[in-house]
Amino acid sequence: MEFLEAIIQILSITGQIFAVLNPVGVIPTFLSLTESMDRSKRHRVVKQSIITVLLLAIILAIGGSLILEFFKVSVFSLQIGGGILLMVIAVDMLGGLPRTKTVEAGDEIAIVPIATPLLLGPGTMTTVIVLSKTVSLYSLLFSIFIVVFLAYLLLRSSELLIRILGINGVRAISRFMTIIIAAFAAQLLYGGFTGWLSSWGFI
């Protein structure tokens, strides 16, 4: 039973992080930034970006608690702040706004802007930190590896996906991920306000 609960938790965490990371929504921008590159160079950019995302996510997962303690921020406050931030991001994404206002193509794009802020932006960082305080570290790390691996496969196969799904198909999937982000934001807000009210003895 405990094994089944662990699997369910990992699937839930993976879904939340994947939705916020939203590698599908990054594909059009990624292709536009790398359109002048040959296949091998584009794959090298994908590899560098994914390694950067993985390392930063692991650091946030392990050091999330220390960050909160250093700034004396309660998990309830982070849930509320993170929920508001994620809701704003979801609204922006539904409106078709990019996660970064100005993006310039060039050779040095693997880390900035692809890895961060396009993939690992404020929303993803907040999500990982919140989860580091609310779920098992092992489950969180395992989920991060799964999400990063899926992101790698999607970006590496981005040209094929565009040919199969078309730009509108990719955008439709991205919009669906945005709905998941909004739902997760609402859940964070609910958990944060409930925790606050409980700590004050109102409920």
C-alpha positions in Angstrom: 0.0 0.0 0.0 2.8 2.4 0.9 4.5 1.6 -2.5 1.2 2.4 -4.3 0.9 5.7 -2.4 4.5 6.6 -3.3 3.8 5.9 -7.0 0.7 8.1 -6.9 2.6 10.9 -5.2 5.4 10.7 -7.7 2.9 10.8 -10.6 1.1 13.8 -9.0 4.4 15.7 -8.4 5.6 14.9 -11.9 2.4 16.2 -13.4 2.6 19.5 -11.5 6.2 20.2 -12.3 5.8 19.2 -16.0 2.8 21.5 -16.3 4.7 24.5 -14.9 7.9 23.7 -16.8 5.7 23.3 -19.9 8.4 22.2 -22.4 5.8 21.8 -25.1 5.1 25.5 -24.9 8.8 26.3 -25.2 9.1 24.4 -28.5 8.1 27.2 -30.9 10.5 29.7 -29.3 13.3 27.0 -29.1 13.0 26.4 -32.8 13.0 30.1 -33.7 16.1 30.6 -31.6 17.9 27.7 -33.2 16.7 27.9 -36.8 20.1 28.9 -38.1 21.8 25.9 -36.4 22.4 22.5 -37.8 21.0 19.4 -36.2 24.1 18.5 -34.1 24.4 22.0 -32.7 20.7 22.2 -31.9 21.0 18.9 -30.0 24.0 20.2 -28.1 22.0 23.3 -27.1 19.2 20.9 -25.8 21.7 18.9 -23.8 23.3 22.0 -22.2 19.9 23.5 -21.4 18.5 20.3 -19.8 21.6 19.7 -17.7 21.3 23.3 -16.4 17.6 22.8 -15.6 18.4 19.5 -13.8 21.1 21.0 -11.7 19.1 24.1 -10.7 16.0 22.1 -9.9 18.0 19.7 -7.7 19.6 22.6 -5.8 16.2 24.1 -5.2 14.7 20.8 -4.1 17.5 20.1 -1.6 18.0 23.7 -0.5 14.4 24.8 -0.5 13.9 24.4 3.2 17.1 26.3 3.9 16.0 29.1 1.7 12.7 29.4 3.6 14.4 29.2 7.0 17.0 31.8 6.0 14.4 34.3 4.9 12.0 33.3 7.8 9.2 32.5 5.4 6.6 30.0 6.4 5.4 27.3 4.0 1.9 28.8 4.1 3.2 32.2 3.1 5.1 30.6 0.2 2.1 28.7 -0.9 0.0 31.9 -1.1 2.8 33.9 -2.8 3.6 31.1 -5.1 -0.1 30.5 -5.9 -0.6 34.2 -6.8 2.6 34.1 -9.0 1.5 30.9 -10.8 -2.0 32.3 -11.4 -0.5 35.4 -13.0 1.8 33.2 -15.1 -1.2 31.1 -16.2 -3.2 34.1 -17.2 -0.3 35.5 -19.2 0.2 32.2 -21.0 -3.4 31.9 -21.8 -3.2 35.4 -23.3 -0.3 34.2 -25.5 2.4 36.3 -23.7 5.9 34.8 -23.6 7.6 34.0 -20.3 10.3 36.4 -21.2 9.6 39.7 -23.0 12.8 40.0 -25.0 14.6 37.0 -26.4 17.5 37.2 -28.7 18.9 34.4 -30.8 22.6 33.6 -30.7 25.1 30.9 -29.9 25.0 31.3 -26.1 21.3 30.6 -25.6 21.4 27.2 -23.9 21.4 28.6 -20.4 19.8 32.0 -21.0 17.0 32.1 -22.1 16.2 28.5 -22.9 17.1 26.8 -19.5 16.1 29.9 -17.6 13.6 31.6 -17.7 11.9 29.7 -20.5 12.0 26.3 -18.8 13.0 27.0 -15.2 11.3 30.3 -14.6 9.9 31.8 -11.4 6.9 29.6 -11.5 8.9 26.4 -11.7 11.3 27.5 -9.0 8.4 28.4 -6.7 6.7 25.1 -7.4 9.9 23.1 -6.6 10.5 25.0 -3.4 6.9 24.6 -2.2 7.0 20.8 -3.0 10.4 20.5 -1.1 8.5 21.5 2.1 5.3 19.4 1.5 6.4 16.1 -0.1 9.1 13.5 0.3 12.5 14.7 -1.0 13.1 11.3 -2.7 9.8 11.5 -4.5 10.5 15.1 -5.5 14.0 14.3 -6.9 12.7 11.2 -8.8 9.9 13.4 -10.3 12.4 16.0 -11.3 14.5 13.4 -13.2 11.3 12.2 -15.0 10.2 15.7 -16.0 13.7 16.7 -17.1 14.0 13.5 -19.2 10.6 14.1 -20.8 11.6 17.7 -21.5 14.8 16.5 -23.2 12.9 14.1 -25.4 10.4 16.8 -26.4 13.0 19.4 -27.2 15.2 17.0 -29.1 12.2 15.8 -31.1 10.8 19.4 -31.5 11.0 19.5 -35.3 9.2 16.1 -35.6 6.5 17.3 -33.2 5.9 20.5 -35.1 5.6 18.4 -38.4 3.1 16.0 -36.8 1.0 18.3 -34.6 1.5 21.6 -36.4 2.1 24.8 -34.6 -1.6 25.0 -33.6 -1.5 21.5 -32.1 1.6 22.4 -30.0 -0.1 25.6 -28.8 -3.3 23.7 -27.9 -1.3 21.3 -25.7 0.5 24.3 -24.1 -2.9 25.9 -23.3 -4.0 22.6 -21.6 -0.8 22.7 -19.5 -1.8 26.3 -18.6 -5.1 25.1 -17.2 -3.2 22.6 -15.0 -1.0 25.4 -13.8 -4.0 27.5 -12.8 -5.5 24.5 -11.0 -2.3 24.0 -9.1 -2.1 27.7 -8.3 -5.6 27.5 -6.8 -4.6 24.5 -4.7 -1.6 26.4 -3.4 -3.8 29.3 -2.4 -6.3 27.1 -0.7 -3.6 25.3 1.2 -1.9 28.5 2.2 -5.0 30.3 3.4 -6.2 27.1 5.2 -2.9 26.8 6.9 -2.9 30.4 8.0 -6.4 30.2 9.4 -5.6 26.9 11.2 -2.5 28.4 12.8 -4.5 31.3 14.0 -7.1 29.0 15.5 -10.0 30.1 13.2 -10.5 26.6 11.9 
